[in-house]
Amino acid sequence: MSATLRHPATPFRLLLLFPDIGSLWAMQRRTDMERTQVATKPQSGNLLAGWISRQKLADELGVTVETLGRWQRQRSGPACVKAGRKVFYRRSTVESWLLAKEQLRTRKAGGRR
């Protein structure tokens, strides 16, 4: 039995034992990177596809722009990105935030006391 099999496996020893493992790892890494690039690439060619401005979000939620600013300062609102003076929200982040805020209303028997 060779001495390399008695010691813990190191990347170099693994390459000696399994010469194709390096190419398999590189191929998997490249596939992971391609998936990431496809997921983050705007679909319509518009740079801001999937993003919404603070004004439009305020209109959709029925709150004021000042309320969104206050939520940002208090870190209680959806995450946002600032580009100069402009503030943008990722639509998927806003949807996730809304789902997290969703609560079931349960009514206690007997009402108020």
C-alpha positions in Angstrom: 0.0 0.0 0.0 1.4 3.4 -0.9 2.1 6.1 1.8 -0.3 8.6 0.1 -3.3 6.5 1.0 -2.5 6.4 4.8 -2.5 10.2 5.2 -5.5 12.5 5.1 -6.4 13.4 1.5 -5.0 16.7 0.3 -6.0 18.3 -3.0 -2.7 17.2 -4.6 -3.2 13.6 -3.5 -6.8 13.6 -4.7 -5.5 14.8 -8.1 -3.0 11.9 -8.2 -5.7 9.4 -7.2 -8.5 10.8 -9.4 -7.0 12.8 -12.3 -10.4 13.8 -13.6 -11.6 15.4 -10.4 -10.0 18.8 -11.2 -11.8 19.0 -14.5 -15.1 18.0 -12.9 -14.7 20.6 -10.2 -13.9 23.3 -12.8 -16.9 22.3 -14.9 -19.2 22.4 -11.9 -17.9 25.9 -10.9 -18.4 27.2 -14.5 -22.0 25.9 -14.5 -22.6 27.6 -11.1 -21.3 30.9 -12.5 -23.4 30.6 -15.6 -26.5 30.1 -13.4 -25.7 33.1 -11.4 -25.1 35.3 -14.5 -28.5 34.2 -16.0 -30.3 34.9 -12.7 -28.9 38.4 -12.3 -29.1 39.5 -16.0 -32.0 41.9 -16.8 -34.4 40.0 -19.0 -35.7 42.9 -21.2 -32.4 44.6 -21.7 -33.6 47.5 -19.4 -31.0 48.1 -16.7 -33.7 48.7 -14.1 -35.9 45.8 -15.0 -37.1 44.3 -11.7 -36.5 47.5 -9.7 -39.1 50.1 -8.6 -38.5 53.7 -7.6 -39.5 55.0 -4.1 -42.3 57.1 -5.5 -43.8 54.2 -7.4 -43.5 51.9 -4.4 -45.2 54.6 -2.2 -48.0 54.8 -4.7 -48.5 51.1 -4.9 -48.4 50.6 -1.1 -50.6 53.7 -0.4 -48.0 55.3 1.9 -46.0 58.5 1.5 -42.4 58.8 0.3 -41.6 60.1 3.7 -42.9 57.0 5.3 -40.7 54.8 3.1 -37.7 57.1 4.1 -38.6 56.7 7.8 -38.8 52.9 7.4 -35.4 52.9 5.8 -33.9 54.9 8.7 -35.6 52.6 11.2 -34.6 49.6 9.1 -38.1 48.3 9.3 -39.0 48.5 5.6 -37.9 46.6 2.6 -34.2 46.8 1.6 -33.3 49.4 -0.9 -30.4 50.6 -3.0 -29.3 54.3 -3.4 -28.0 55.6 -6.7 -27.1 59.2 -6.1 -30.3 60.8 -4.8 -32.5 58.1 -6.3 -33.7 55.1 -4.2 -34.7 51.8 -5.8 -36.3 48.7 -4.4 -36.0 45.2 -5.9 -39.6 44.0 -6.6 -38.8 40.5 -5.4 -37.4 41.9 -2.1 -40.5 44.0 -1.6 -42.7 41.0 -2.2 -40.7 38.9 0.3 -40.9 41.8 2.8 -44.7 41.9 2.4 -45.0 38.2 2.8 -42.9 38.4 6.0 -45.2 41.1 7.3 -48.3 39.0 6.6 -50.0 37.9 9.9 -53.0 35.8 10.6 -55.6 37.6 12.6 -57.0 35.4 15.3 -59.9 36.5 17.3 -60.0 35.6 21.0 -63.2 34.4 22.4 -65.0 36.9 24.6 -63.6 40.0 23.0 -62.3 43.0 25.0 -62.5 43.1 28.8 
